[in-house]
Amino acid sequence: MSLSGKKILIAVSGGIAAYKIHFLIRDFIRKGAEVQVIMTPDAEHFVTKLSLSTLSRNPVYTEFYNDHGTWNSHVDMALWADLMLVAPCTANTLAKMVHGMCDSLLIATYMSAKCPVYIAPAMDLDMYAHPSTKKNIELAESFGHTVIPAEHGELASGLIGQGRMAEPETISKAVENFFTAEKKDGLQGKIVLITAGPTYEAIDPVRFIGNHSSGKMGFALAEEAASRGAHVIVVSGPTSQKTENKNIEVHPVTSAREMLSKVFEFYDKADIAIASAAVADYAPREAASEKIKKNDDHLTIELVKNPDILKTMGEKKSRQFLVGFALETQHEEENAKGKLEKKNLDMIVLNSLRDQGAGFKGDTNKIKIFTRTEKKEFGLKPKDEVAADILDFIEAQIVK
């Protein structure tokens, strides 16, 4: 799990965006983190201790002393945390943080924290745009804190503008990126070649033979490899997937023959090659130059076998670490191991359409990884986490 063993202290102040914290806590817990929540007394107008305690699996504190007169140590909580997240952070809480106005358990804990501090502001648009808020954000950043900018959208006042707290997914990604940034340099200087998406084999100018591949897995692998320092070359069939990452170059193709040609423009210089594309096995012998009209009850199209891109990569492999994918519906492991041997792969990633949530189009996948001597199984995960698992495994293999 991507946040396994990490200790995250969430500090909730009194804004209506506090309701989003429930989703954030669940996400952190699902990814393996330990979560402790503290609140300002005003935050209890928007969320309850009971709901946050249930989700975090820890008591939630708002005061220095509990009902039995025992001290809730802000020092212990501050030193426990690997990261402190203030969300939502109101204008009032932000001002107190940067000016040292220590009048609550939240501020006392913040002032004792030795860990990185992340701040997710949330307030009405005029407050967010006010010079004092801008100055306080600058001060927070000058302290070394990370501010996750408020977003544009509908606000509790009914106005529309910037001030809406970043969505839980955005905050979670920022936190996850912090914990993974230091360790993600294992592919520094490497060139990674990835095939992605489907191929379309033309029947006529309008119709084609294709499959349901979305390209999501291939592009998730590209983003993950780039985050680890690699220069990534993606040869992609038709897909809606895009990237803004300057370390990823994308070369669009349509057919299997086009993909084969483009792959071997870059294959010789690749250190790692990952063939995640779903290449059509067959193509029409001839594509009609004009749209085929619907005249008869039956239409016969003669198909011929496409070039086997992965097999050709295996045959021409020199120093590349070559990874293939197998999407199976029966005899899954047997077929994957056979493909590993026949195509001279170093590693193969198996997913089965029998597993709910795995395969084409979706945002999740469930995989098994095989080498000639190893097997490793993973649970159902978002594809970006699956990509991290695959790259972790590759890195472990290439440093052996």
C-alpha positions in Angstrom: 0.0 0.0 0.0 1.3 3.4 -1.0 1.1 5.0 2.5 1.9 1.9 4.5 3.1 2.7 8.0 3.0 6.5 7.5 1.6 8.6 10.4 -0.6 11.4 9.3 -2.0 14.0 11.7 -5.0 15.8 10.3 -6.0 19.1 11.9 -9.5 20.2 11.1 -10.6 23.8 11.6 -14.1 25.3 11.5 -15.1 25.5 7.9 -17.9 23.7 6.0 -15.4 21.9 3.9 -14.7 19.8 7.0 -17.2 17.3 5.7 -14.7 16.3 3.0 -12.3 15.0 5.6 -14.3 11.8 6.0 -13.4 10.9 2.4 -9.8 11.8 3.0 -9.4 9.7 6.1 -10.9 6.7 4.4 -8.5 7.1 1.6 -5.4 7.4 3.8 -6.5 4.3 5.9 -7.1 2.3 2.7 -3.6 3.1 1.5 -2.1 1.9 4.8 -1.6 5.1 6.8 -2.2 5.6 10.5 -4.4 8.7 11.0 -4.8 10.9 14.1 -7.4 13.7 14.0 -7.4 16.9 16.1 -10.0 19.7 15.7 -10.8 23.2 16.8 -13.9 23.5 18.9 -15.6 25.3 16.0 -15.0 22.4 13.7 -17.6 20.4 15.8 -20.3 22.6 14.3 -19.6 20.9 10.9 -18.4 17.3 11.8 -18.5 15.1 14.8 -15.8 13.5 16.8 -17.7 10.2 16.6 -17.6 10.0 12.8 -14.0 11.0 12.5 -12.9 8.7 15.3 -14.8 5.8 13.7 -13.1 6.3 10.4 -9.6 7.1 11.8 -9.8 4.3 14.4 -8.4 6.7 17.0 -9.8 9.2 19.5 -10.3 12.7 18.2 -9.2 15.6 20.4 -10.3 19.3 20.5 -9.2 20.4 24.0 -6.0 20.2 26.1 -7.8 18.2 28.7 -10.3 15.4 28.5 -13.4 14.9 30.6 -11.4 13.1 33.2 -8.9 15.9 33.6 -6.1 14.0 31.8 -3.8 16.1 29.5 -4.0 15.5 25.8 -0.4 16.0 24.9 0.0 18.2 21.9 3.8 17.5 22.1 3.3 13.7 21.8 0.9 14.1 18.8 3.2 16.5 17.1 6.3 14.3 17.4 4.3 11.2 16.5 3.4 12.5 13.0 5.3 12.0 9.8 3.2 14.7 8.2 0.7 17.2 9.6 -2.2 18.2 7.3 -4.3 21.3 8.2 -7.6 20.8 6.3 -9.7 22.7 6.0 -7.6 25.7 7.0 -9.7 28.7 7.6 -8.4 32.3 7.4 -8.5 32.5 11.1 -6.5 29.3 11.7 -4.0 30.3 9.0 -3.5 33.7 10.7 -2.9 32.1 14.1 -0.5 29.5 12.6 1.8 32.0 10.9 1.7 34.6 13.8 2.0 32.2 16.7 -1.3 32.9 18.3 -1.4 29.7 20.4 -5.0 29.6 21.8 -6.1 26.0 20.9 -4.9 22.4 20.9 -4.6 22.6 17.1 -2.2 25.6 17.1 -0.2 24.2 20.0 0.3 20.9 18.2 1.2 22.8 15.0 3.9 24.8 16.9 5.4 21.7 18.3 5.5 19.8 15.0 8.9 18.8 13.6 7.4 17.1 10.5 6.4 18.6 7.1 3.1 20.7 7.3 0.6 20.7 4.5 -2.1 23.3 4.4 -5.4 23.2 2.4 -7.1 26.6 2.7 -10.9 26.9 2.5 -12.8 30.2 2.7 -15.0 32.5 0.8 -13.6 34.1 -2.3 -13.2 37.6 -0.9 -11.4 36.2 2.1 -9.1 34.1 0.0 -8.3 37.1 -2.3 -7.7 39.5 0.6 -4.1 40.8 0.9 -3.8 39.6 4.5 -4.6 36.0 3.4 -2.2 36.2 0.5 0.5 37.5 2.9 -0.2 34.7 5.4 0.0 32.1 2.7 3.4 33.5 1.6 4.5 33.4 5.2 3.4 29.8 5.6 5.4 28.9 2.4 8.4 30.8 3.7 8.3 28.5 6.8 8.7 25.6 4.4 5.1 24.5 4.6 3.3 23.2 1.5 0.0 25.0 0.6 -2.4 23.1 -1.6 -4.2 25.9 -3.4 -7.9 26.4 -3.0 -9.9 25.6 -6.1 -12.5 27.6 -8.2 -16.1 26.5 -7.6 -19.4 27.0 -5.8 -18.9 28.3 -2.3 -21.1 28.0 0.8 -22.1 31.6 0.5 -23.6 30.9 -2.9 -20.9 32.8 -4.7 -18.7 31.1 -7.3 -14.9 31.7 -7.3 -11.6 30.6 -5.8 -11.7 29.5 -2.2 -13.1 26.1 -2.3 -10.9 23.5 -0.5 -9.1 21.2 -2.9 -10.9 17.9 -3.4 -9.8 14.9 -1.2 -8.3 13.2 -4.3 -6.1 16.2 -4.9 -5.0 16.5 -1.3 -4.4 12.7 -1.0 -2.2 12.8 -4.2 -0.1 15.7 -2.8 0.5 13.8 0.4 1.3 10.6 -1.4 3.7 12.3 -3.7 5.6 13.7 -0.7 6.1 10.3 0.8 7.2 8.7 -2.5 9.3 11.6 -3.9 12.5 10.6 -2.1 12.5 7.0 -3.0 11.4 7.5 -6.6 14.8 8.0 -8.3 15.6 4.4 -9.1 15.1 4.9 -12.8 17.2 8.1 -13.1 18.9 8.2 -16.4 17.0 5.1 -17.8 15.0 5.1 -21.0 11.7 3.3 -20.7 9.8 2.3 -23.8 6.1 1.6 -23.3 3.4 0.4 -25.7 -0.2 1.4 -24.8 -3.8 1.3 -25.9 -5.4 -0.8 -28.6 -4.6 -1.0 -32.3 -7.3 -0.4 -35.0 -7.1 -2.5 -38.1 -9.1 -0.9 -41.0 -11.9 -2.7 -42.8 -12.8 0.4 -44.8 -12.4 4.1 -44.3 -15.2 4.0 -41.6 -14.9 0.6 -39.9 -12.1 -1.2 -38.1 -11.3 -4.2 -36.0 -10.2 -3.2 -32.5 -10.6 -4.0 -28.8 -11.7 -2.3 -25.6 -8.3 -1.2 -24.3 -8.3 2.4 -23.0 -4.6 2.9 -22.6 -5.0 3.8 -18.9 -2.6 1.1 -17.7 0.1 2.1 -20.2 -0.1 5.8 -19.4 -0.2 5.1 -15.6 3.1 3.2 -16.1 4.5 6.1 -18.1 3.7 8.6 -15.4 5.1 6.4 -12.7 8.3 5.7 -14.6 8.8 9.4 -15.3 8.3 10.2 -11.6 11.2 7.9 -10.9 13.6 9.8 -13.1 13.2 7.9 -16.4 12.8 9.3 -19.9 9.7 7.6 -21.2 8.8 6.9 -24.8 5.1 5.9 -25.3 4.0 4.3 -28.5 0.2 4.4 -28.2 -2.7 3.2 -30.3 -5.9 5.3 -30.4 -6.7 6.6 -26.9 -8.1 9.6 -25.0 -5.3 9.4 -22.5 -3.0 12.4 -22.3 0.0 13.6 -20.4 1.6 16.9 -19.7 4.8 15.4 -18.3 7.8 16.8 -20.1 9.7 13.5 -19.5 7.2 11.5 -21.5 7.1 11.6 -25.3 4.1 10.1 -26.9 4.1 8.7 -30.5 0.5 7.9 -31.7 -0.1 5.1 -34.1 -3.2 3.3 -35.4 -2.4 -0.2 -36.6 -0.3 -3.1 -35.4 2.1 -2.6 -38.3 2.5 1.1 -37.5 3.2 0.2 -33.9 5.8 -2.4 -34.8 7.6 0.2 -37.0 7.5 2.9 -34.4 8.6 0.6 -31.5 11.8 -0.3 -33.4 12.7 3.3 -34.0 13.4 3.4 -30.2 14.0 -0.2 -29.1 17.7 -0.3 -29.4 18.3 2.6 -27.0 15.7 1.4 -24.4 16.8 0.1 -21.0 13.4 -1.2 -20.1 10.6 -2.1 -22.5 7.0 -2.7 -21.3 4.5 -4.0 -23.8 1.1 -3.1 -22.3 -0.7 -2.4 -25.6 -3.5 -4.7 -26.6 -2.4 -5.4 -30.2 -5.0 -6.9 -32.5 -3.9 -10.4 -33.5 -5.5 -10.2 -37.0 -6.2 -7.6 -39.6 -8.2 -7.6 -42.9 -6.1 -8.8 -45.8 -7.2 -5.7 -47.7 -8.9 -2.6 -46.5 -11.6 -1.4 -48.9 -10.9 2.1 -50.3 -14.6 3.1 -50.1 -17.1 2.5 -47.4 -18.6 -1.0 -47.8 -22.3 -0.7 -48.5 -24.9 -2.9 -46.7 -26.1 -5.0 -49.6 -26.2 -8.6 -48.6 -27.3 -10.5 -45.4 -23.7 -11.7 -45.0 -20.3 -10.2 -45.3 -17.1 -12.2 -45.4 -13.8 -10.5 -44.5 -10.6 -12.5 -44.9 -8.2 -11.9 -41.9 -4.5 -12.3 -41.8 -2.2 -12.6 -38.8 -0.6 -9.3 -37.6 3.1 -9.2 -36.8 3.8 -10.3 -33.2 5.4 -7.2 -31.8 6.3 -8.7 -28.4 7.8 -11.8 -29.9 9.9 -9.7 -32.3 11.1 -7.6 -29.3 12.1 -10.8 -27.5 14.0 -12.0 -30.5 15.9 -8.8 -30.9 16.5 -8.2 -27.2 20.0 -7.3 -26.3 20.3 -5.5 -23.0 16.7 -4.5 -22.6 14.6 -5.7 -19.6 11.5 -6.8 -21.4 8.1 -7.0 -19.8 4.9 -8.3 -21.4 1.3 -8.4 -20.4 -1.2 -11.3 -20.6 -5.0 -10.7 -20.4 -6.5 -14.2 -20.0 -10.0 -15.7 -19.4 -9.0 -19.4 -18.8 -5.9 -21.3 -17.8 -4.5 -17.9 -16.8 -1.2 -18.8 -15.1 -0.3 -21.6 -17.5 -0.9 -19.3 -20.5 1.1 -16.4 -19.0 4.1 -18.6 -18.1 4.0 -20.1 -21.6 4.1 -16.5 -23.1 7.0 -15.6 -20.8 9.0 -18.5 -22.3 8.0 -18.4 -25.9 8.5 -14.7 -26.3 11.8 -14.5 -24.4 10.5 -12.1 -21.7 12.1 -11.2 -18.5 8.8 -10.7 -16.7 5.1 -10.9 -17.5 2.1 -9.2 -15.9 -1.1 -11.3 -15.8 -4.6 -10.0 -15.4 -7.7 -12.1 -15.7 -11.1 -11.0 -17.0 -12.5 -13.3 -14.3 -11.4 -10.9 -11.7 -14.0 -8.1 -11.1 -12.5 -4.7 -11.6 -9.5 -6.0 -13.7 -8.9 -5.5 -17.4 -9.9 -2.9 -19.9 -11.5 0.5 -19.5 -11.7 0.6 -15.7 -9.6 2.6 -13.2 -8.6 -0.5 -11.3 -6.6 -3.6 -12.0 -5.6 -6.8 -10.2 -2.4 -8.5 -11.3 0.0 -11.3 -10.8 3.7 -11.0 -11.8 5.8 -13.9 -13.1 9.5 -14.2 -13.9 11.1 -17.6 -14.6 11.7 -18.1 -10.9 9.2 -15.9 -9.0 5.5 -15.2 -8.7 3.9 -12.3 -6.8 0.2 -11.6 -6.4 -1.4 -8.2 -5.8 -4.9 -7.2 -4.7 -7.3 -5.0 -6.6 -5.9 -1.4 -6.8 -6.2 1.8 -8.8 -4.1 1.6 -11.9 -1.6 4.2 -10.7 -0.9 2.0 -7.7 -0.7 -1.0 -9.9 1.9 0.9 -12.0 3.9 1.6 -8.9 3.9 -2.1 -7.9 5.0 -3.1 -11.4 7.9 -0.5 -11.4 8.9 -1.6 -7.9 9.2 -5.2 -9.1 11.1 -4.2 -12.2 13.6 -2.1 -10.1 14.1 -5.0 -7.8 14.9 -7.3 -10.7 17.3 -5.0 -12.5 19.5 -4.3 -9.4 19.9 -8.0 -8.6 
